[in-house]
Amino acid sequence: MKWRLCGSETQHASLPQPRLYSWERPQSNVLSIVAGVVGAILAIAILAGIGFIIYRCHAGKKEKGYNTAPSQDGGSSSSCTGSNQTI
């Protein structure tokens, strides 16, 4: 499609002579917009995949952090019970 050049002539008291202004067709940047959207979608998909993998690795672990000690000893051997106690 052939675009025509559009223009206008401006006359004003502050101008020494009338000026001619023209407008050209703006450059199409659809390709860069599509590439940016596709890149953003790929980046989000990769980050979501990495997050899902990390979640699955940590979801299998039942014990997190330190376990609490039992409230009663239950007869375990300790270093205080023996024949050589020094007090």
Salt bridges, closest charged atoms under 4 A:
none
